[in-house]
Amino acid sequence: MDAADIAGLRIDIERLSARIEALGEVGAVTGPNGERGCARLAITDADRDGRDLVVTWMRDLGLDVTIDAIGNVFATR
């Protein structure tokens, strides 16, 4: 990707916000004082579900996705 390609990139803030919210729901927890958070510990169902969600988004964008033996996700455009 050269400088001209980078200069033409745009962020769809509504889509980005929606995806951050959706990912935050995977493993969502509520603390004893009502505060909300997220817990996706490695090698748990929530970890896998979060990774699967992000991989789906990547594949929907036509990216080539690979996942290594310990769950790191790599996407190539």
N, C-alpha and C positions, 0 to 999 in steps of 0.2 A: 504494500500500500504506500503510495507516494504522498507528498504534501497536498497535492490537489485533491486526492481521495479523502484525506483526513479533513480538509477544510470543508468538504461537502457533507460531512456527517451531521446528523441532527438527532436530538434526543426527544422522543415522544414522552413527555413528562407524565402524562396520564397513564400510559401503558406501563412505564417504569414504576410509578406509584402503585398501580394495581398489582403488578407482579411482586413487588416487595411485600405488600399486604398479604397476598395469596401464599407466598413462601413463609411468612410469619405465622400463618395459621397452622402450618405443619409443625407439630410439636408444641403448640401453644399451651402455656400454663398460666395459672393465676396464683399469685403468692398469698400468704396469709393476711396481708393488708390490702388485698384487692388489686395489687399491681400486676400488670400483664407482662409476660415475657415469652421466651421460646427456648425449648430444650431439645436439641437434636444431637444427642451424644453419638459418637462413632459406633458403628456396628449395631445400631438399634433400628427398629422399624421406622421411626421418625427420620433417621438419617437417610435410609434408603428411599423413603417417600419424598423427602425434600430433593434428593439427588434426581430421582425419577422425574419430578416436576420440572426441574431446570433442564434436564436432558430433553424432555418433550419440547420445551420452548426452543431449545437450540436446534433440534431436528426440524421443527416447524419453520425455522428460518433458513433451512437448507444447509446447515453446517454439518461437517463430518465430525461425528462425536465418537470418542473412545474413552473407556474407563479402565484405569490400571488395576492391578491386583489389590490395592488397598483403598480403592474408591475415589481416587482423584479423577476429575472429569477434565477432558481436553477437547476443545472444539476448534476446528479449522475452517476458515472461510475459503 
